[in-house]
C-alpha cells in the first residue's frame, strides 16, 4: 500500500513539474498552455511526450538558410518598395488599390512579400481541369520543373504525374519534386526510386532521422507549389491523389480553388520553392537567371505570402485580419476548417456587428472529427454575431479563399485554423484586382446552389451529445 502511495505521489509531483515546464515553454500563448495542461492532467507523463512531439515550436534559426534571400536579390527589392511606400512614390497601376497600400506594406515589411502587378491568373475549382492544365504545362517544359506538395499518393493520378516527370527528366529537363514526409507517408518508395533513376531529384520535407520516430511530425509543409521554366506557377489547395479528382466515395466531388499564374509573381513562387528545397536537400539550388525568366503577362496585382513555425509573425493570419478590417460591404469566406484564434474571431465579429455582410461556407462532412466539431463551436459564435453560414452539400469543400468587397482576395494553402497559423508551413497569394475578385465571388455564388443555410435557430436545436463534442473539441482546438 505504501509503495502504491509513493508511486502516485511521485507521478503527481513529476506531473506538476512537467506542467510548470509547459507553462515556461508556452508562456507567450496562454490558450495553448491550458490545452496542454489539460492533456497532461488526463494523460499523466505520457501527455508530456505528446507535447514534445506535437507542441514544441521550431527555432527559425535552424530551418532555412535565410541568406538565400539576399543572394536572390529579395532583400534589395523589398527595401526599394518599402522606401517608395514611405515616401509616397509607390506607383500602382489600378488607382482603386491605393486604399490597400497598408496591406502591401504589412506583407513587405514582415514577410519580404514583393508586390507585382503584371500577372495573368487562371482560376481552377475542379481537379480534372487543374491537373489537365498542369500536365500540359509539364509536357511543354523545356528547362526545369519544380514541384512541392503536402500529399502525394501513388494512385492513378500520382502515377500519371510521376510518369510525366520521368519522361521530362529523360529528355534532360531538370525535375525537382519536394513532398511533405508525413502528408505523403503512403507514397510508394518504388515510385520515388523510379523517378530518381530517371534523373529527377525527389526529397521529403522533415524526414525522420530514425524510421517511424519523427519529433518534427507536428510541423508539416502544407504548401502546394509548381514552377515550370520560371514562367508558369501554380498555387492553391489541390494535392496529388485521386480523391482530388472526385474519385473517393467517402468525399465525393472535391471542391477546391487553385491558381495558375504567369507574370512576375512566378519569381516569388520560385524563391519560396528554393528556400524549402534548400532546407530539405543536400543539393542546394544556387541562383541562376534561368530560374527567373518570368515576363509581364497581365495586370493583376499580387503578393506571395508565406508563414510557418519558423516565422516571427503569423503573417497570413495578420493578412486575413487586415483584409477583414478593411471591409466596407462584404466578406466571403470558404474554408474546410473554421478554428480561428481570438484575434481573428473578434475581427470577424466586429465586421458583422458593423453591418458588413459576412458569409462563411464550410463542408458538411468531416475529414478530422475533432476539427469538425470545433468548427461548429466557433460557427455558432459567428451566427450569433449575424454572419450567414452555408453548409456545402455537393461533396467536400477544401477551398481556402477570402474575398473582400470585390476588390481583394486571398487564395492558397492556409486554412482558418490555429494549425495553419502557427504550426504548418503555408503560402497564399494575396490578389489585388477587381476582375479576379469578382470571378471568385461568381464561383462562391455558384457553390450556393449546393448548400443549406445554417441559421442560429437551427444551430440552437443541436443535441446535448453534439454540444458535448463541440465543447471538448473547442477545449483542445489550440493544439489540433
TORNUVO-345030 format. One record per residue (C-alpha): residue number from 1; residue in three letters; x, y, z. Coordinates in steps of 0.1 Angstrom, whole numbers, plus 5000, padded with zeros to 4 digits. Example, Ala and Ser with C-alpha at 12.3 -4.5 7.8 and 13.67 -1.06 7.14 Angstrom:
REM residues 2
1  ala  5123  4955  5078
2  ser  5137  4989  5071
//
This chain:
REM residues 480
1  unk  5000  5000  5000
2  unk  5028  5024  5009
3  unk  5046  5016  4976
4  unk  5014  5024  4957
5  unk  5011  5058  4976
6  unk  5047  5066  4968
7  unk  5043  5058  4931
8  unk  5011  5080  4930
9  unk  5029  5108  4949
10  unk  5059  5106  4925
11  unk  5036  5108  4894
12  unk  5017  5137  4909
13  unk  5049  5157  4918
14  unk  5065  5148  4885
15  unk  5034  5158  4866
16  unk  5034  5192  4884
17  unk  5070  5197  4873
18  unk  5061  5189  4837
19  unk  5032  5213  4839
20  unk  5055  5240  4851
21  unk  5078  5232  4822
22  unk  5050  5236  4797
23  unk  5040  5269  4813
24  unk  5075  5282  4809
25  unk  5079  5270  4773
26  unk  5044  5282  4762
27  unk  5045  5315  4782
28  unk  5035  5336  4752
29  unk  5004  5315  4744
30  unk  4981  5311  4774
31  unk  4954  5293  4754
32  unk  4978  5266  4742
33  unk  4993  5263  4777
34  unk  4959  5255  4792
35  unk  4951  5230  4765
36  unk  4984  5211  4771
37  unk  4980  5212  4808
38  unk  4946  5196  4804
39  unk  4962  5169  4782
40  unk  4988  5163  4809
41  unk  4961  5162  4836
42  unk  4942  5134  4818
43  unk  4972  5116  4805
44  unk  5000  5120  4831
45  unk  5036  5119  4820
46  unk  5027  5105  4786
47  unk  5009  5137  4778
48  unk  5043  5155  4780
49  unk  5058  5131  4755
50  unk  5029  5141  4732
51  unk  5038  5178  4739
52  unk  5074  5172  4729
53  unk  5062  5157  4696
54  unk  5032  5179  4688
55  unk  5036  5210  4708
56  unk  5071  5224  4705
57  unk  5077  5254  4683
58  unk  5106  5252  4659
59  unk  5135  5276  4661
60  unk  5136  5298  4630
61  unk  5174  5298  4632
62  unk  5176  5261  4623
63  unk  5152  5257  4594
64  unk  5161  5278  4564
65  unk  5193  5294  4552
66  unk  5180  5329  4552
67  unk  5210  5344  4533
68  unk  5194  5327  4503
69  unk  5170  5356  4501
70  unk  5199  5381  4499
71  unk  5215  5360  4472
72  unk  5183  5360  4452
73  unk  5180  5398  4455
74  unk  5148  5397  4475
75  unk  5160  5420  4503
76  unk  5171  5447  4479
77  unk  5138  5447  4461
78  unk  5118  5448  4493
79  unk  5138  5477  4507
80  unk  5132  5496  4474
81  unk  5094  5491  4476
82  unk  5093  5500  4513
83  unk  5110  5533  4506
84  unk  5087  5541  4478
85  unk  5056  5535  4500
86  unk  5070  5555  4529
87  unk  5080  5584  4505
88  unk  5047  5584  4487
89  unk  5063  5573  4454
90  unk  5048  5538  4452
91  unk  5030  5535  4418
92  unk  5000  5513  4415
93  unk  4985  5506  4380
94  unk  4950  5505  4394
95  unk  4942  5536  4414
96  unk  4914  5518  4432
97  unk  4940  5496  4450
98  unk  4958  5526  4467
99  unk  4935  5521  4497
100  unk  4952  5488  4504
101  unk  4988  5501  4504
102  unk  4990  5494  4542
103  unk  4983  5458  4534
104  unk  5011  5458  4508
105  unk  5033  5474  4535
106  unk  5024  5448  4561
107  unk  5034  5419  4539
108  unk  5065  5437  4526
109  unk  5079  5447  4560
110  unk  5072  5414  4578
111  unk  5073  5388  4551
112  unk  5095  5402  4523
113  unk  5065  5397  4500
114  unk  5073  5418  4469
115  unk  5043  5434  4452
116  unk  5040  5427  4415
117  unk  5012  5439  4392
118  unk  5019  5424  4358
119  unk  5003  5389  4363
120  unk  4977  5369  4345
121  unk  4958  5344  4366
122  unk  4935  5314  4358
123  unk  4912  5300  4384
124  unk  4906  5263  4388
125  unk  4878  5250  4411
126  unk  4877  5214  4396
127  unk  4906  5189  4400
128  unk  4903  5175  4365
129  unk  4907  5209  4349
130  unk  4936  5218  4372
131  unk  4956  5186  4366
132  unk  4949  5186  4328
133  unk  4964  5221  4327
134  unk  4993  5212  4349
135  unk  5002  5181  4329
136  unk  5000  5201  4297
137  unk  5024  5226  4311
138  unk  5047  5199  4323
139  unk  5047  5183  4288
140  unk  5057  5217  4274
141  unk  5085  5223  4298
142  unk  5120  5228  4283
143  unk  5143  5238  4312
144  unk  5131  5229  4347
145  unk  5101  5217  4367
146  unk  5098  5224  4404
147  unk  5070  5208  4425
148  unk  5061  5210  4462
149  unk  5030  5191  4475
150  unk  5018  5182  4510
151  unk  5001  5150  4500
152  unk  5013  5128  4471
153  unk  4997  5094  4466
154  unk  5008  5065  4444
155  unk  4973  5061  4429
156  unk  4963  5067  4393
157  unk  4968  5105  4394
158  unk  5001  5102  4413
159  unk  5014  5076  4389
160  unk  5003  5096  4359
161  unk  5021  5127  4373
162  unk  5052  5106  4381
163  unk  5053  5092  4345
164  unk  5051  5127  4331
165  unk  5080  5138  4352
166  unk  5100  5107  4344
167  unk  5095  5114  4307
168  unk  5107  5150  4310
169  unk  5137  5140  4332
170  unk  5148  5116  4305
171  unk  5146  5144  4280
172  unk  5171  5164  4300
173  unk  5147  5187  4318
174  unk  5156  5194  4355
175  unk  5130  5179  4377
176  unk  5128  5186  4415
177  unk  5100  5171  4435
178  unk  5096  5180  4472
179  unk  5069  5164  4493
180  unk  5060  5165  4530
181  unk  5071  5133  4547
182  unk  5041  5130  4569
183  unk  5014  5141  4544
184  unk  5029  5117  4518
185  unk  5036  5088  4541
186  unk  5017  5065  4518
187  unk  5038  5075  4487
188  unk  5054  5044  4472
189  unk  5092  5042  4477
190  unk  5093  5022  4445
191  unk  5078  5052  4426
192  unk  5102  5075  4442
193  unk  5132  5053  4432
194  unk  5118  5051  4397
195  unk  5117  5089  4394
196  unk  5152  5092  4408
197  unk  5165  5065  4384
198  unk  5152  5086  4355
199  unk  5172  5116  4367
200  unk  5146  5135  4388
201  unk  5156  5148  4422
202  unk  5130  5138  4449
203  unk  5132  5148  4485
204  unk  5110  5146  4516
205  unk  5105  5176  4539
206  unk  5114  5168  4576
207  unk  5120  5131  4571
208  unk  5127  5112  4604
209  unk  5163  5106  4615
210  unk  5151  5073  4629
211  unk  5124  5054  4609
212  unk  5089  5059  4624
213  unk  5102  5083  4650
214  unk  5099  5120  4639
215  unk  5099  5147  4665
216  unk  5091  5173  4638
217  unk  5059  5155  4628
218  unk  5037  5184  4640
219  unk  5053  5209  4617
220  unk  5042  5200  4582
221  unk  5049  5216  4549
222  unk  5014  5222  4538
223  unk  5024  5242  4507
224  unk  5014  5233  4471
225  unk  5036  5250  4445
226  unk  5046  5242  4410
227  unk  5070  5264  4389
228  unk  5077  5255  4353
229  unk  5106  5270  4333
230  unk  5104  5300  4357
231  unk  5075  5313  4337
232  unk  5044  5294  4349
233  unk  5033  5289  4385
234  unk  5006  5271  4404
235  unk  4994  5277  4440
236  unk  4963  5266  4458
237  unk  4946  5238  4477
238  unk  4948  5207  4455
239  unk  4971  5179  4465
240  unk  4981  5149  4443
241  unk  4956  5120  4447
242  unk  4925  5105  4431
243  unk  4903  5120  4458
244  unk  4911  5154  4444
245  unk  4895  5143  4411
246  unk  4863  5133  4430
247  unk  4870  5096  4428
248  unk  4869  5089  4466
249  unk  4834  5076  4476
250  unk  4839  5089  4511
251  unk  4842  5126  4499
252  unk  4825  5125  4465
253  unk  4831  5157  4445
254  unk  4861  5176  4456
255  unk  4857  5214  4455
256  unk  4889  5233  4458
257  unk  4905  5265  4445
258  unk  4938  5267  4427
259  unk  4955  5294  4406
260  unk  4977  5292  4375
261  unk  4999  5323  4373
262  unk  5021  5339  4347
263  unk  5040  5371  4353
264  unk  5064  5384  4379
265  unk  5047  5367  4408
266  unk  5061  5334  4395
267  unk  5096  5347  4406
268  unk  5083  5349  4441
269  unk  5068  5314  4440
270  unk  5103  5302  4427
271  unk  5120  5319  4457
272  unk  5096  5301  4481
273  unk  5104  5268  4465
274  unk  5141  5273  4465
275  unk  5141  5281  4502
276  unk  5121  5250  4510
277  unk  5142  5228  4487
278  unk  5175  5240  4501
279  unk  5162  5231  4536
280  unk  5153  5196  4526
281  unk  5180  5187  4502
282  unk  5218  5183  4504
283  unk  5220  5196  4469
284  unk  5212  5233  4472
285  unk  5198  5253  4443
286  unk  5222  5281  4435
287  unk  5210  5314  4420
288  unk  5207  5312  4382
289  unk  5189  5336  4360
290  unk  5171  5309  4341
291  unk  5150  5302  4372
292  unk  5137  5338  4370
293  unk  5126  5342  4334
294  unk  5090  5353  4341
295  unk  5078  5381  4319
296  unk  5049  5405  4322
297  unk  5016  5388  4313
298  unk  4987  5408  4326
299  unk  4976  5435  4350
300  unk  4968  5415  4382
301  unk  4985  5428  4414
302  unk  4997  5401  4438
303  unk  5019  5393  4468
304  unk  5031  5358  4476
305  unk  5030  5355  4514
306  unk  5044  5326  4535
307  unk  5041  5317  4571
308  unk  5051  5289  4594
309  unk  5066  5278  4627
310  unk  5098  5295  4616
311  unk  5081  5329  4612
312  unk  5084  5356  4638
313  unk  5048  5367  4629
314  unk  5017  5348  4620
315  unk  5018  5366  4587
316  unk  4990  5350  4567
317  unk  4966  5354  4597
318  unk  4976  5391  4600
319  unk  4969  5395  4563
320  unk  4934  5379  4568
321  unk  4927  5403  4597
322  unk  4938  5433  4578
323  unk  4916  5423  4549
324  unk  4886  5418  4573
325  unk  4891  5451  4590
326  unk  4892  5469  4556
327  unk  4858  5455  4545
328  unk  4830  5480  4539
329  unk  4804  5459  4521
330  unk  4811  5421  4524
331  unk  4834  5393  4532
332  unk  4831  5359  4516
333  unk  4850  5330  4531
334  unk  4854  5294  4521
335  unk  4873  5271  4544
336  unk  4872  5234  4553
337  unk  4881  5242  4589
338  unk  4870  5272  4609
339  unk  4890  5273  4642
340  unk  4901  5310  4644
341  unk  4920  5323  4674
342  unk  4906  5352  4694
343  unk  4921  5379  4673
344  unk  4906  5367  4640
345  unk  4873  5357  4656
346  unk  4870  5392  4671
347  unk  4878  5408  4637
348  unk  4850  5388  4620
349  unk  4825  5396  4648
350  unk  4833  5433  4647
351  unk  4828  5432  4609
352  unk  4794  5415  4614
353  unk  4783  5439  4642
354  unk  4794  5469  4620
355  unk  4769  5459  4592
356  unk  4794  5441  4569
357  unk  4778  5411  4551
358  unk  4799  5382  4563
359  unk  4793  5349  4546
360  unk  4811  5317  4556
361  unk  4809  5284  4537
362  unk  4821  5251  4553
363  unk  4818  5215  4543
364  unk  4791  5191  4555
365  unk  4814  5162  4562
366  unk  4844  5158  4585
367  unk  4878  5145  4574
368  unk  4890  5152  4610
369  unk  4863  5147  4636
370  unk  4877  5170  4664
371  unk  4884  5197  4639
372  unk  4848  5193  4625
373  unk  4832  5198  4659
374  unk  4855  5226  4669
375  unk  4845  5243  4637
376  unk  4808  5241  4646
377  unk  4815  5256  4680
378  unk  4831  5287  4665
379  unk  4805  5289  4638
380  unk  4778  5292  4665
381  unk  4795  5324  4677
382  unk  4796  5338  4642
383  unk  4759  5330  4637
384  unk  4751  5349  4669
385  unk  4770  5379  4657
386  unk  4750  5380  4625
387  unk  4771  5360  4599
388  unk  4755  5340  4572
389  unk  4767  5304  4572
390  unk  4764  5279  4543
391  unk  4770  5242  4546
392  unk  4783  5228  4513
393  unk  4764  5196  4503
394  unk  4778  5186  4469
395  unk  4809  5169  4482
396  unk  4839  5181  4502
397  unk  4848  5218  4503
398  unk  4886  5222  4506
399  unk  4890  5257  4492
400  unk  4909  5283  4512
401  unk  4895  5316  4499
402  unk  4886  5351  4512
403  unk  4872  5379  4491
404  unk  4865  5414  4503
405  unk  4844  5440  4486
406  unk  4851  5426  4451
407  unk  4885  5442  4452
408  unk  4910  5420  4471
409  unk  4912  5382  4477
410  unk  4935  5356  4492
411  unk  4938  5321  4478
412  unk  4963  5295  4489
413  unk  4971  5267  4513
414  unk  4962  5283  4547
415  unk  4930  5272  4564
416  unk  4913  5294  4590
417  unk  4927  5274  4619
418  unk  4954  5276  4645
419  unk  4974  5248  4629
420  unk  4977  5268  4596
421  unk  4986  5300  4615
422  unk  5012  5286  4639
423  unk  5023  5250  4631
424  unk  5022  5244  4593
425  unk  5043  5259  4566
426  unk  5018  5277  4544
427  unk  5018  5300  4514
428  unk  4990  5322  4500
429  unk  4986  5346  4471
430  unk  4971  5379  4481
431  unk  4954  5393  4450
432  unk  4946  5429  4443
433  unk  4923  5430  4413
434  unk  4886  5437  4409
435  unk  4881  5413  4379
436  unk  4897  5384  4398
437  unk  4878  5392  4430
438  unk  4845  5393  4410
439  unk  4853  5359  4394
440  unk  4859  5344  4428
441  unk  4826  5358  4440
442  unk  4809  5343  4410
443  unk  4824  5309  4420
444  unk  4811  5314  4455
445  unk  4777  5321  4443
446  unk  4777  5291  4420
447  unk  4785  5270  4451
448  unk  4755  5285  4468
449  unk  4734  5263  4445
450  unk  4747  5233  4465
451  unk  4744  5245  4501
452  unk  4720  5245  4530
453  unk  4717  5276  4552
454  unk  4726  5271  4588
455  unk  4706  5296  4609
456  unk  4711  5304  4645
457  unk  4678  5289  4655
458  unk  4687  5257  4638
459  unk  4721  5257  4655
460  unk  4705  5261  4689
461  unk  4685  5229  4683
462  unk  4715  5206  4683
463  unk  4715  5177  4707
464  unk  4733  5176  4741
465  unk  4757  5150  4726
466  unk  4767  5173  4698
467  unk  4771  5202  4723
468  unk  4794  5179  4744
469  unk  4815  5170  4714
470  unk  4818  5207  4704
471  unk  4829  5217  4740
472  unk  4856  5190  4742
473  unk  4869  5198  4706
474  unk  4870  5235  4714
475  unk  4890  5230  4745
476  unk  4917  5212  4726
477  unk  4913  5233  4694
478  unk  4946  5253  4701
479  unk  4966  5221  4697
480  unk  4946  5203  4669
//
